[in-house]
Amino acid sequence: MDIQLTINDIPLSVPEGMSILDAARTVNIDIPTLCYLNLHEMNMNNHIASCRVCVVEVEGRRNLAPACSTPVFSGMIVKTDTPRAIQGRRTMVELLLSDHPKSCLTCSKNLDCDLQALAADLGVRNISYEGEESEYEIDKSSLAIIRDPNKCIRCRRCETMCNEVQTVGVFSAVGRGFETVVKTAFDLPQHDTSCTFCGQCVAVCPTGALMELDQVDKVWKALSDPSRFVVVQTAPAVRVALGEGFGLEPGTIVTGKMVAALRRLGFDRVFDTDFAADVTIMEEASELVHRLKHGGRLPILTSCCPAWVKFFEHQFPDLLDIPSTCKSPHQMLGVLTKSYYAKTYGIDPQKITVVSIMPCIAKKYEAARPELGQDPVTPDVDIVITTRELARMIREAGIHFTNLKDEEFDHPLGESTGAAVIFGTTGGVLEAALRTAYEVLTGETLEKVEFEALRGMDGIKEAVIPIAGRDFRVAVTHGLGHARYILEKIQTGEAHYDAIEIMACPGGCIGGGGQPYHHGNVEILKARANAIYQEDRSKPLRKSHENPAVLALYKDFIGEPYGEMAHELLHTSYTQRKKI
């Protein structure tokens, strides 16, 4: 039922129960916010009205009303731009700034901070309120995320994302008034909690209270060391988001410029994680076929996402035997660089430094897992930086990114198919696997390679795919809350599938915690996904088992997919972890 109201003398009709903020946006009236976050596609709403910077005047109401949490009613008259409302917002921002570090110039969120931007928009030049400032220890315990409670504005976006969307339950607001702080259970260091390091808390944090562990200095140090042979690899989702860091539209494909920039930064070889994504499909499809032929446990679950892997280690230890044992693609490329490539080109593996450019913060944690290396002192991947960190390195080097001419990846670990590219978006890994599994199981050519039922931003997608006289029941989920729903149904026997793809981040890797901030705009994620599919369509080869460089890898070095050497180099195991 719609009701009539007036905002800034503009009459409008909106559904009953809508907030003033949402109603104002229907007529392009901008009301500033900090704590508010509404991601309908992710089933996420943060309407706690803690920051109060969205206050407006409502006729007949004595106090200013928070627009994000005040529902409209018939006949309501709202003013959003009165001197009283503007001064109320300015006062709230000044109060927030009075208890906020003044280190903006050196903060990693500088010029990308919502609080900083709002203070500028409101013309805050002086802070009228002086007094005690919060002082908390900075949590640097994890290998992925830095938590600085001193920069926290108690918006609780991280809490909503972690608890309601991801259902991990790491954060909670503790205390009252000035003593309120968002912290972990029992005030544990983040590394000792059930955190999956997905980075979605970082993605929604409006300040520098939550940031990825910065490893840019490590990369510069490696590049400056003449004794090191420094190799870089880039994930598929990076090439459709990196351009946003240089003013390009979301979804702009910058693969060639990215390769050129990496060469100018000084990397000895520029490889493509997509090559290893094709290898992943060779292994994962072979593993699925092996389970089908030998009565193995189904469903097989994809294992490319380290945040999802850590999630099931904590939350579903009874299901540790159903995920694929395949390492993630960037770990595979790391070990192949230090074995296959090093042997082929006569390079000492101990002198190779592998740097991964990832859309994901959890990859930093993953690279440090002790089982992901040939020995305790030789990890598969040495350093991981995010898309945001790469953009900063390019700017630091004074490279004019948009003026670069396109260049190609180095071979052979730079050759890939369209199946590998679509790893970057939700549904892509399963679709790529089906392109290969179909031909392996049927011995026939798959003419239509696009599985539309697995695409889109729905949190859970299900399909039945007929292959070789058998109906394969498959599912795709993104966001750990959706993963929990599916896994609980498997535990109870309510659902039966043959294969499931799970990605921790909304939208898959395109929405990773290390990507340029999308500020809750799902249209940005959709633009990145469309670019991923565009790059897939532009590839001459679109099935992983057709990649000639991958076939040569198996012929000359690994042997059979899912064979003895493949298990030694490309597969891993999982660990039951405490749920805290």
C-alpha positions in Angstrom: 0.0 0.0 0.0 1.4 3.4 -1.0 1.2 6.5 1.1 1.6 10.2 0.2 4.1 12.5 1.8 6.2 15.6 1.0 10.0 15.9 1.1 11.5 19.3 0.5 8.2 20.4 -0.9 8.2 17.6 -3.5 5.1 15.4 -3.2 5.7 11.7 -3.7 4.0 8.3 -3.3 6.0 5.4 -1.8 5.2 2.1 -0.1 4.1 2.3 3.5 7.0 1.4 5.9 9.8 2.7 3.6 12.4 4.8 5.4 12.7 8.5 4.9 16.2 7.9 3.4 14.9 5.5 0.8 11.9 7.6 0.0 14.2 10.7 -0.6 16.4 8.7 -2.9 13.4 8.0 -5.2 13.4 11.7 -6.1 17.2 12.1 -6.1 17.4 13.9 -2.8 20.8 13.0 -1.2 21.0 12.6 2.5 24.5 11.7 3.8 25.0 8.5 5.7 27.8 6.6 7.4 26.4 3.6 9.3 23.6 2.9 6.8 24.2 0.1 4.3 21.5 -1.7 2.3 22.5 -4.5 0.0 19.2 -6.0 -1.1 20.8 -8.7 -3.3 22.9 -9.8 -0.3 19.9 -9.7 2.1 21.8 -7.2 4.2 20.4 -4.2 6.0 22.3 -2.0 8.5 19.7 0.4 9.9 21.0 0.8 13.4 21.1 4.7 13.1 24.3 4.8 15.3 26.0 7.7 13.5 23.0 10.0 13.3 24.5 11.9 10.3 21.4 11.4 8.3 19.2 13.5 10.5 16.3 15.5 9.0 13.4 17.6 10.3 9.9 16.1 10.4 7.0 18.5 10.9 5.5 17.9 14.3 8.5 16.1 15.7 10.5 17.9 18.3 13.8 16.2 17.7 15.7 15.6 14.5 14.9 12.2 13.0 17.5 9.7 11.6 16.3 9.2 8.0 17.7 5.7 7.7 15.6 4.2 10.4 12.4 6.4 10.5 9.5 5.0 8.5 7.4 7.3 6.4 3.7 7.8 7.2 0.8 9.3 5.3 0.9 13.1 5.3 4.5 13.3 6.6 6.3 16.5 5.8 10.1 16.2 5.7 12.8 18.8 5.3 16.3 17.5 4.6 18.2 20.7 4.0 17.3 23.1 6.7 20.0 24.9 8.7 19.0 22.9 11.8 19.4 19.5 10.0 22.7 20.6 8.4 24.1 21.8 11.7 22.9 18.5 13.4 24.9 16.5 10.8 27.9 18.7 11.2 27.8 18.3 15.0 27.6 14.5 14.7 30.6 14.5 12.4 32.6 16.8 14.7 31.8 14.4 17.6 33.1 11.4 15.6 36.2 13.3 14.6 36.9 14.3 18.2 37.5 10.7 19.0 39.3 9.8 15.8 43.0 9.7 15.1 44.3 12.7 13.1 46.6 10.6 10.9 44.6 10.9 7.7 47.6 11.6 5.5 49.3 8.4 6.4 46.1 6.3 6.8 45.7 3.5 4.2 42.1 4.7 3.6 43.2 8.3 2.9 41.0 9.8 0.1 38.8 6.7 0.2 37.3 7.2 3.6 33.6 7.9 4.0 34.2 9.9 7.2 36.8 12.0 5.6 34.6 12.7 2.5 31.6 13.5 4.6 33.6 16.0 6.8 34.7 17.7 3.6 31.2 17.8 2.1 29.9 19.4 5.3 32.7 21.9 5.5 34.0 20.8 8.9 37.1 22.8 9.4 37.2 22.9 13.2 36.3 20.4 15.9 34.4 22.1 18.7 34.5 19.2 21.0 37.8 18.3 22.7 38.2 15.6 25.4 39.3 12.1 26.0 40.2 9.9 23.0 39.8 6.1 22.8 43.0 4.2 23.0 43.0 0.6 21.9 45.7 -1.8 20.9 45.9 -2.4 17.1 45.3 -6.1 16.2 48.0 -7.2 13.8 47.7 -10.9 14.7 46.3 -12.2 11.5 48.1 -12.7 8.2 45.4 -10.9 6.3 43.5 -8.2 8.2 44.6 -5.3 10.4 42.1 -4.1 13.0 42.5 -0.6 14.4 39.7 0.0 16.9 40.9 3.6 17.4 39.5 4.4 13.9 36.2 2.6 14.5 33.1 4.9 14.4 30.8 2.1 15.8 28.8 2.0 12.6 28.7 -1.8 13.0 28.6 -2.5 9.3 31.3 -5.1 9.9 29.2 -6.7 12.5 26.2 -6.9 10.2 28.2 -8.2 7.3 30.1 -10.8 9.4 27.1 -12.0 11.4 24.1 -11.7 9.1 25.5 -12.1 5.6 28.5 -14.3 6.2 27.2 -16.0 9.4 30.7 -16.3 10.8 30.0 -14.3 13.9 33.4 -12.8 14.7 32.4 -9.2 15.6 30.1 -7.8 18.3 29.7 -4.3 19.8 30.6 -4.3 23.5 30.1 -1.6 26.2 28.0 1.5 26.4 28.4 5.1 25.5 32.0 6.3 25.0 33.3 2.8 26.1 31.5 1.1 23.2 33.8 -0.8 20.9 33.4 -3.5 18.2 35.6 -6.4 19.0 36.0 -10.1 18.7 34.6 -12.8 21.0 36.4 -12.8 24.4 38.6 -10.0 22.9 40.7 -12.6 21.2 43.3 -11.7 18.6 41.6 -12.0 15.1 43.9 -14.8 14.2 42.6 -17.0 17.0 38.9 -16.6 16.1 36.7 -18.3 13.5 37.4 -15.5 11.1 37.7 -16.7 7.5 39.6 -13.5 6.4 37.1 -13.1 3.5 37.6 -9.4 3.9 33.9 -8.4 3.5 34.2 -6.5 6.8 37.0 -4.5 5.2 34.9 -4.0 2.1 32.1 -2.3 4.0 34.2 -0.4 6.7 33.7 3.3 6.1 37.1 4.2 7.7 40.5 2.6 8.2 39.4 0.6 11.2 39.6 -2.6 9.1 42.2 -2.9 6.4 44.1 -5.6 4.6 47.6 -6.5 5.7 49.8 -4.3 3.5 52.6 -6.2 1.7 53.5 -3.7 -0.9 56.9 -3.0 0.8 57.7 -6.7 0.6 57.1 -6.5 -3.2 59.3 -3.4 -3.6 62.0 -5.1 -1.6 61.9 -8.2 -3.8 62.0 -6.2 -7.0 65.0 -4.3 -5.7 67.0 -7.4 -5.0 69.1 -8.4 -8.0 69.5 -11.9 -6.7 65.8 -12.6 -6.9 63.8 -13.8 -9.9 60.5 -12.2 -9.3 57.4 -13.6 -10.9 53.9 -12.1 -10.7 50.5 -13.6 -11.5 47.1 -12.0 -11.7 43.7 -13.4 -11.0 40.9 -13.1 -13.5 38.8 -10.7 -11.4 41.6 -8.2 -11.2 41.6 -7.3 -14.9 37.9 -6.2 -14.8 38.3 -4.0 -11.6 41.8 -2.5 -11.6 40.8 0.2 -14.1 38.4 1.7 -11.4 41.5 2.7 -9.5 42.4 5.0 -12.4 39.0 6.5 -13.1 37.8 4.0 -15.7 34.2 2.7 -15.7 33.5 -0.5 -13.7 33.8 -3.5 -15.9 36.5 -2.0 -18.2 38.8 -4.8 -19.3 42.4 -3.7 -18.7 44.3 -7.0 -19.2 46.8 -5.7 -21.6 47.5 -2.5 -19.7 47.8 -4.4 -16.5 50.5 -6.7 -18.0 52.3 -3.6 -19.4 52.3 -1.9 -16.0 53.6 -5.0 -14.2 56.5 -5.2 -16.6 57.3 -1.5 -15.9 57.3 -2.2 -12.2 60.2 -4.6 -12.8 58.8 -8.1 -12.6 60.9 -10.7 -14.4 57.9 -12.7 -15.7 54.2 -11.8 -15.8 52.1 -14.9 -15.7 48.3 -15.4 -15.7 46.6 -17.2 -12.8 44.1 -18.3 -15.5 46.7 -20.8 -16.8 46.4 -22.5 -13.4 42.7 -22.2 -13.4 42.7 -24.4 -16.5 44.9 -26.8 -14.6 42.5 -26.7 -11.7 39.7 -27.8 -14.1 41.8 -30.6 -15.4 42.3 -31.8 -11.8 38.8 -31.0 -10.4 37.0 -32.6 -13.4 39.2 -35.7 -13.1 38.5 -35.9 -9.4 34.7 -35.7 -10.1 35.0 -38.4 -12.7 37.1 -40.6 -10.3 34.4 -40.2 -7.6 31.7 -41.1 -10.0 33.5 -44.2 -11.2 34.7 -45.4 -7.8 31.7 -44.6 -5.6 33.4 -41.6 -4.0 31.4 -39.3 -1.8 29.3 -36.6 -3.4 28.7 -33.7 -3.8 32.1 -32.5 -4.7 32.6 -28.9 -3.5 34.9 -26.4 -5.2 38.0 -25.5 -3.2 39.3 -22.4 -5.0 38.2 -20.0 -2.3 40.4 -19.9 0.8 37.8 -18.1 2.9 35.2 -20.7 2.1 37.8 -23.4 2.9 38.5 -22.0 6.4 34.7 -21.6 6.9 34.0 -25.3 6.5 37.1 -26.2 8.6 35.5 -24.2 11.5 31.8 -24.7 10.9 31.4 -28.1 9.1 34.3 -30.3 10.1 32.1 -33.4 9.5 32.2 -32.6 5.8 35.9 -32.3 5.4 36.0 -35.2 3.0 33.6 -33.8 0.3 35.4 -30.6 -0.9 37.8 -31.1 -3.8 41.4 -31.5 -2.7 42.6 -29.2 -5.4 44.7 -26.3 -4.3 43.4 -22.9 -5.5 44.7 -21.7 -8.9 47.2 -19.2 -7.6 48.8 -21.8 -5.3 49.0 -24.2 -8.2 50.7 -21.6 -10.4 53.1 -20.8 -7.6 54.2 -24.5 -7.2 54.4 -24.9 -11.0 56.6 -21.9 -11.3 59.0 -23.3 -8.7 59.0 -26.8 -10.2 58.0 -27.1 -13.8 59.0 -23.6 -15.0 62.2 -23.6 -12.9 63.3 -27.0 -14.3 62.4 -26.1 -17.9 64.4 -22.8 -17.9 67.1 -23.8 -15.5 66.3 -21.4 -12.6 67.1 -22.1 -9.0 63.7 -22.4 -7.2 65.2 -21.0 -4.1 65.8 -17.7 -6.0 62.3 -17.4 -7.3 59.8 -15.0 -5.5 56.2 -15.5 -6.6 53.9 -12.6 -6.1 50.1 -13.0 -6.5 47.8 -10.1 -7.4 44.4 -11.2 -6.0 41.0 -9.7 -5.5 40.9 -11.5 -2.2 42.3 -10.7 1.2 42.1 -14.4 2.4 44.7 -15.3 -0.2 47.2 -13.6 2.1 46.3 -16.0 4.8 46.1 -18.9 2.4 49.7 -18.4 1.1 51.0 -18.7 4.6 49.3 -22.1 5.3 52.1 -24.5 6.1 50.7 -27.3 4.0 50.8 -25.1 0.9 54.5 -25.5 0.0 57.0 -28.0 -1.2 58.8 -27.8 2.2 58.6 -25.7 5.3 60.9 -23.0 3.9 59.6 -23.0 0.3 56.0 -21.8 0.1 54.1 -22.1 -3.2 53.4 -18.3 -3.1 55.7 -15.8 -1.3 53.7 -12.6 -1.3 50.1 -11.7 -2.0 48.8 -8.2 -2.7 45.3 -7.0 -3.5 43.9 -5.2 -6.5 43.9 -2.0 -4.4 47.6 -2.5 -3.4 48.6 -3.0 -7.1 46.8 0.2 -8.1 48.8 2.0 -5.4 52.1 0.6 -6.6 51.3 1.7 -10.1 50.6 5.2 -8.9 53.7 5.2 -6.7 55.8 4.4 -9.7 54.3 7.3 -11.7 53.0 5.1 -14.4 50.3 6.7 -16.5 48.1 3.6 -16.6 45.5 4.6 -19.1 48.1 5.6 -21.6 49.8 2.2 -21.6 49.8 0.1 -24.8 48.5 -3.5 -24.3 51.0 -6.2 -23.8 50.7 -10.0 -23.6 51.4 -12.4 -20.7 54.6 -14.4 -20.7 54.4 -18.0 -21.9 53.9 -20.8 -21.2 52.3 -20.0 -17.9 50.4 -17.1 -19.4 48.2 -19.1 -21.9 44.6 -19.7 -20.9 41.1 -20.4 -22.1 37.7 -18.7 -21.6 36.9 -21.3 -19.0 39.6 -20.0 -16.8 38.5 -16.4 -17.1 35.0 -17.1 -15.7 36.6 -18.3 -12.5 36.3 -14.6 -11.5 32.6 -14.5 -11.1 30.0 -16.6 -9.2 29.1 -19.8 -11.1 32.2 -19.6 -13.2 34.2 -22.5 -11.7 31.3 -24.9 -11.9 30.6 -23.9 -15.5 34.2 -24.3 -16.5 34.3 -27.7 -14.8 31.1 -28.8 -16.6 32.6 -27.8 -20.0 35.4 -30.3 -19.5 33.5 -33.0 -17.5 30.8 -33.2 -20.3 33.4 -34.0 -23.0 35.3 -36.4 -20.7 32.2 -38.4 -19.7 30.5 -38.4 -23.1 33.4 -38.3 -25.6 31.4 -35.8 -27.5 32.0 -32.1 -28.3 30.0 -29.7 -26.2 28.8 -27.1 -28.7 27.0 -24.8 -26.4 29.5 -23.9 -23.7 27.5 -21.3 -21.8 25.5 -22.6 -18.8 23.1 -19.7 -18.3 21.4 -21.3 -15.3 24.6 -21.0 -13.3 24.9 -17.2 -13.9 23.6 -14.2 -12.2 23.6 -12.6 -8.8 21.0 -14.9 -7.0 22.5 -16.1 -3.8 21.7 -19.7 -4.6 21.3 -21.2 -8.1 20.4 -24.8 -8.8 20.3 -26.7 -12.1 19.9 -30.2 -13.4 22.4 -30.9 -16.3 22.0 -34.1 -18.3 25.4 -35.6 -19.1 26.0 -39.1 -20.5 22.5 -40.4 -19.7 22.7 -39.0 -16.1 21.1 -36.0 -14.6 23.7 -34.0 -12.7 22.2 -31.9 -9.9 24.4 -28.9 -9.3 24.3 -25.7 -7.2 26.1 -22.4 -7.0 26.3 -20.2 -3.9 28.1 -17.0 -3.1 28.2 -15.4 0.3 28.9 -17.7 3.3 25.4 -17.4 4.7 24.1 -19.0 1.5 26.8 -21.7 1.8 25.6 -22.4 5.4 22.1 -22.9 4.2 23.1 -25.4 1.5 25.5 -27.3 3.7 23.0 -27.7 6.5 20.5 -29.2 4.0 23.2 -31.7 3.0 23.9 -32.5 6.6 20.2 -33.3 7.3 19.8 -35.2 4.0 17.2 -32.7 2.7 19.3 -31.9 -0.4 21.3 -34.1 -2.8 23.7 -32.7 -5.3 26.6 -34.0 -7.4 28.6 -30.8 -7.5 28.5 -27.4 -5.7 30.5 -24.2 -6.2 30.9 -22.0 -3.2 32.5 -18.6 -3.1 32.7 -16.6 0.1 32.3 -13.1 -1.4 29.1 -11.7 -2.8 29.4 -12.0 -6.6 32.4 -14.3 -6.3 35.9 -13.0 -6.8 34.7 -9.8 -8.6 33.3 -8.7 -5.2 36.4 -9.8 -3.2 37.5 -7.9 -0.1 40.6 -6.7 -1.9 38.9 -5.2 -4.9 38.2 -1.4 -5.4 35.4 -0.5 -3.0 32.0 -0.8 -4.6 30.3 0.9 -1.6 27.3 -1.4 -1.8 26.6 -0.7 -5.4 25.6 -4.1 -6.9 25.6 -2.6 -10.4 29.3 -2.4 -10.2 29.5 -6.1 -9.5 27.2 -6.8 -12.4 29.4 -4.7 -14.7 32.5 -6.7 -13.6 30.7 -10.0 -14.2 29.6 -8.9 -17.7 33.2 -8.0 -18.5 34.3 -11.5 -17.3 31.9 -13.1 -19.7 32.9 -10.8 -22.5 36.5 -11.8 -22.1 35.4 -15.5 -22.1 33.6 -15.0 -25.4 36.6 -13.3 -27.0 38.9 -16.3 -26.3 39.7 -18.6 -29.3 39.6 -21.6 -26.9 36.9 -21.8 -24.2 37.5 -25.2 -22.6 40.3 -25.9 -20.2 41.3 -29.3 -21.7 42.0 -27.5 -25.0 44.8 -25.3 -23.6 47.9 -26.4 -25.5 50.2 -25.2 -22.8 48.3 -27.2 -20.2 48.4 -30.3 -22.3 52.2 -29.8 -22.7 52.5 -29.5 -18.9 50.9 -32.9 -18.4 52.8 -34.5 -21.3 56.2 -33.3 -20.4 56.1 -33.0 -16.6 53.0 -34.1 -14.5 51.8 -37.1 -16.4 48.1 -38.0 -15.9 45.6 -35.6 -14.4 44.8 -36.7 -10.8 47.9 -38.9 -10.9 50.8 -39.3 -8.5 52.7 -36.1 -9.3 49.5 -34.2 -9.7 48.6 -35.1 -6.1 52.1 -34.2 -4.9 52.1 -30.8 -6.4 48.5 -29.7 -7.0 46.4 -31.2 -4.2 46.2 -30.5 -0.4 44.4 -31.5 2.7 42.2 -29.8 5.3 42.2 -29.3 9.0 39.5 -29.4 11.6 39.5 -26.1 13.5 37.7 -24.9 16.7 34.5 -22.9 16.3 34.9 -19.7 18.4 
